[in-house]
Amino acid sequence: MVQQSSVHPARSLADWRSQFPVLAHKTYLSSGSYAALALDVKAAFETYLDDRLTKGADWGGWVMKNEAVRAKLARLLNASADEIAVTTSASAGINALASAFNFQGARRKVVISDFEFPTNAQIWHAQSLRGAEVVHVPTAADGSIPVSHFEQCIDENTALVAITHICYRNGQRLDIPAIAKLAHERGAKILVDSYQFFGAYDVDVKALDVDFLAGGMLKYLLGTAGIGFLYVRDRLIPDLIPTTTGWFAQDNPAAMDITANRPAQSARRFEAGTPPVVNCYAAEAGLGIIEQIGIPQIERYVEALTRRGMERLKAAGFSLATPFEDNRRGPTIAIRSRAENELVERLMERNIVTSCRDGNVRASFHFYNNDDDIDALVQGLEAHRDLVVSE
């Protein structure tokens, strides 16, 4: 299906800024919370409303929208469409996956890290009622989590290593390929929460050698809230039968069969009820923009831009919680603050949109940001230096 964004002629990343009206009056550095709204995504919402007014109900078209999102995600992740579940959130996908695990055998351990977003930790802790034993991998003295810490926690009793790609609090990246190798050597499977990474950075599930990968559309994939995804390695699907399910997770939803649970033969078995119809319109448009530009180009740009941002912030004397090395971070720079909520409000008064977590102000960059945004951030922080931790 042709995306609205595909009608645009080839353009530079600088030209893409005009697609995001908020950038005309805001320095928008909050993609790690919610991406800026693109005109194509806005138009997709309007198309949905027009379709509702003119067609009423269009179940065939809506299912095709859902399948278009699945296909685009598969291409971007280097997966097959049968390995992708389109969910209502990352939480929904992880919950469905958790419900398919049996924690009554020898492998009852789930290893998570102290970098996790609450969802990925809380869901697995909830499985303790079903026999799971959750173990946290702690941080080192420098705030990182080296692979050696995982070596101490993953053993022959581990069923799953469930970890984030990027820590949402400080922007630090885990060494996913090394941890995946370790998990597989010890007979465990690995789930990666890539919500804070995928879209700004390239993610190839085959190259990473992960078994499961979850995320959503409201951040770097430019879509909206209320829609997510779960990748499941194809050879694992037949043996994983979710008990968290619904009619669109069935092999034939149209059968309307109430006599049994007959899960789909694909990763669609990790879906649930009616698809997130309106959100599929927005997600398809957002993914269309990402596809048109190409994630490798986006990654190169964001990596270089954040490096320049860190150089400027360090030169200004600010203390950063994010590592400087390219391979240890992602699109977010975390600046240590003495009063992060107040500092976010002060920056907002200067039309600089950021967010905060765990004592840090987060500046999250995407392809629509530029060096002017770095300048505005540095100037804003310098204007409120009393709220920023200095080196």
N, C-alpha and C positions, 0 to 999 in steps of 0.2 A: 504494500500500500504506500503511495507517495505521500510524504509528509509535507505540510505547508512550508516548513523551512527549506525544503528542497527547491522551491521556486526562486530562492535568492541566488544571484550570481556569486561566483567565488569571491570571498572577501577575507581581509586580514582579520586577526583577532581584535585589533583596535576598532575595526568597523563594526564588530559584533556588539560593541557597547551600546549602540543605538537601539538594539533589540531589547534593552533593559531600562525602561524609563526611570526607575528609581535612581539610577546612576547620574541622572541630570541634576539631582539636588541632594544626594546622599553619597558619602563615602561608605559603600556597603561592604563590610568585612565580616559578614555573619553567615556565610554559606554552610558552615559546619552546624548551624542551627536550622536554617531554612534558606534555600537559595533565592536570589533575586528572581522576580517574575519576568519571564520573557514574553514579548508580544505574541509569539506563536503559541505559547501555552495559554495565554489569555484568550486568544482566538479559538483554541480548542475547547475551552469551557463554553464559550459562546456558541460554538457549533453544536455542542451537546444540548444546550437550551433550545436552539433553533430546531434540532432534530425532535426534541420532545414536543415542541409546539406544532410541528408539521406532520410528524409521523405518529406521535403518541407513544406507542411501544414498538421497539425494533430489536427484539431479542436476537435475531440472527446477526444484525449489525453489531450489537453489543458484544456478542461472543467473538466476533471477528476482531473487534478492538482488543479484547483480552488476549487473543492469539497473536495479534500484531505486537503487543508489548512483550509477550513471551519470546517471539522470534527475535526481536531487537536485543533483548537481554542476552539471549543465547549467542548471538553474533558477537556482542561486545565482550562476553566472558569466555569466548572460545569453547562453548558448550553446545550440546544439541538441544533443540527445543523440548525434547522429552525429558531433559534433565532439569527443567525450570518449572517451579511452581510460582504462580502469581498469587500473592497473598494480600491481605488487608494491612499488614504491617510486618516488620521483622519479628516482632513478638509472636504473631500468629504462626509464622513459619517455624520458628524455633520451638514453640509449644507443640505443634504437630509432630515435629521431629522427636522431641522428648517423649511424647506419648508412644512412639514406636520402639523405644529402648526397653529392654528387660533388665532390671537391676536385681534379679533374684539369683543370678548365677555367680560365678567366681569374679567376673569383671563387673564390679559395682562402682568403681571410682570414676568421678568426673573431675578433671583438672581444669581449673580456671585461673586467671591471673588477677592480681590486684589492680590491673589497668581497666577492668571491664566496665562497660556501661551497665547500669543497674539491671536492665532487662536480661542480659545474658547471664548474670549472676543469679538473679532472683528466680528465674525459671528453673535453673538446675538445682538450686537449694530447695525449691518446692518438690523436686523429685525425691528428696529424702523420705517423704511419706511412702514412696514406692520402693525404698531400699537403697537409693543412691547415697554414696559417700562423696561429699564435695570437698576438694582440697584446693586451697589458694596458693598460687606461686607468688612469693613476696618480692618486693622491690629490693634492689641493692642500695648501698649507701648513697650512690650518686643519683638515685631516682629511676634508674633503668631496670629492666628485667632481662638479664643475660640468659642465653640458652642453658648455661650450666645450672641455673635454678630450676629449669624444667626437667633436667636430667635427674634431679634429686626427687622429683615428685611423680614422674611418669614411670609406672612399673607394670608387672604382669597382671595386676588387678585393675588396670585402667581401661575403661570402656571408651572414653571420649575425652579429648582435649578440646575445650570450648573457649576460644580466645578472640580478642579483638585484634584488628589489623593496626589500628591507631588508638592510643589512649585519648579519650575525649576530654580529659582534664588538662593534659600537658602537651599533646601533639606528638608524643614519642611513639615510634613504630617498633613492633615486635618483628623478629626475624622469622617470618612465617615458613619459608622453605626449610630452614634448619629444624624448626620445631615439628613440622610435618614429617620430615625424615625420621626424627627421633621417635615420634608417636608411632609411625608405621613399623619401625624396627622392633618396637615393644608390643606390637599387636593391637594398638589402639587406633581409633578413628579420630579425625580432626575436623572441627567446625570453626570457621572464621566469620566474625562479624565485621564486614567491610563497609559499614554505613559511612564511616568518617573518611573513607579513602577512595572507593570506586567512583569513577566519574571525573575526578580531578587527576587520578592516577590510573594507569592501565592495570587491569587485573585479568590474568589468564589462569583459569582454574586448573588447567592441565599442567602448565608450567609450575604452578605453585604446588601441585600434587595434593590438593585438599579434597576431602570427602564431601564436605558440605560448606556452603558459603551463603550468608544471609545479608540482606541490606534493604534499602528502601529508596523512594523516589524524591523525597522532599529536600535533599541536600544537593550533592554534586551532580545528580542526574536530572536536575532542573524541573522536576514534575511537581508533585503536590503531596500533602499528607494523605493517609488513608490507603496507601498502596505500597506493597513491598514485594520481596521475592525470596525464594530459597532455591539454591542449586543443590542437587543431590547426584552424586556420581552414579552413572547408569547401572553398573553391576551390583550396586548395593540396594537398589529400589525394591526388587522382588522380596527381599527378606525383611523389609521394614514396613510394618502395617500400623499406621497411626490409629489410635483410638480417639484422638481429637480429629473429627472429620465433618463431613456434610455432603449435601447432594451433588455439588460440583466436583467432589473428590471421587465420585463413583466412576466405574468403568464406562457406564452409559447413563449420564444424568437424565436423559430423556425417558428412560425406562420407568422412572418414578417408582422404583421397586422398594417396598417397605418390608420385604420378607428377609432381607439379608444385607450385610455390608460387603459390597463387591468393589474394592478399591481399584482405581485406574491402574493400568500397567506402567504408566509413566510417573514422573514427579508430580503430576496433577493430583495424585493421591494425598499430597500434603496441603491441598487447598481445602476449602470448607463449603460455605454457602454461596449465595448469589455473588458474582464477581463485583468488584468495586467499579461500577460502570463509568460514572462521571470521571473518576480518577484515572481510568484507563485512557480517556481522551487526553488528559493533561500529560500523563506519563508518556504516551506515544509521541506527543509533540516534543517533550523535553528530550527524550531519547533520540528523536530525529535530529535535534540540534547537535547533540553529542556525536552522533554518527557522521553528520555532515562535516564537522570539524576534524574528528578523529581523536581518540583519546591519547595516542602517542604524542601528537602535537600539543595537546592540552597539558600532558604531564611535563614535557620539556619546558613549556612556558611557565607553568606554576612552580616547578622546582627552581628555576632560575629566579623567578620573581620573589619567592619566599626567601631564597638565599640573600638576595639584595636587601630585602626587608630586615632580615636578621643582622646583616652587616650594619645597616643604618641604625637599628635599635641598639646594638652593642656599642657603636661609636658614640651614641648619645648617652651611654652610661646606664642603660636599663638592664635589669637582671631578667634573663629568660629561662623558663622551665623546659623549653624545647631544645633538643640537641642540634648543633650546627650541621653535623654531617648529613649529607643528602639522603643516605640510605638508612638513617635512623629517625626520619621524620616524614611528615606528609604535608598537606596543604594548610595546616594550622600552626600559628606561632602563639605561644602562651607567654604573656608578660606578667611577672610576679607583681602583685599589688598589695598595698596595706589595707585597702578597703575596696574590693573588686566591684561590688554592686554600686557603690557611689561613683567609682571611676567610670563604669559603663554609662551611668546617667550623665556624668559630666561630658563624656565624649559625645553622647547623643545630643546634648545641647549644642554641640558644634557640628551636628549632622554627620557624625561618624558612628556607624552602626557596628557594634561588637557584641560579644557575649562574655560570660564568665563562669568559671567552675573552680572550686577548690583553691581559692586564693589567687587565681590567675585570670587576667583578661585575655580572651581569645580573639585573635584576628585570623579569620579563615579566608583564604584567597582562592579565586577561580580564574578562568580564562578571561573574564570580563573586567578583572582588576588590572591596574597598571601602576607605574611608578608615582603618579600623582597621588594615588591612594596611600602609598607608603609615606610620602611627604606629609599628607594630612594627618596620618596616624602619629607620626613622630612629633609633629607640631602640637597635636592635641595632648599627647602624653607630657610633652615639655611644659605645656600650660598648666598641668596639674601634677607636677613632679612630686609634690608632697604626698600623693597617693600611690606613687610607683616606687617599687624597691629598686635601689641602685646597686650596681655591681660593687 
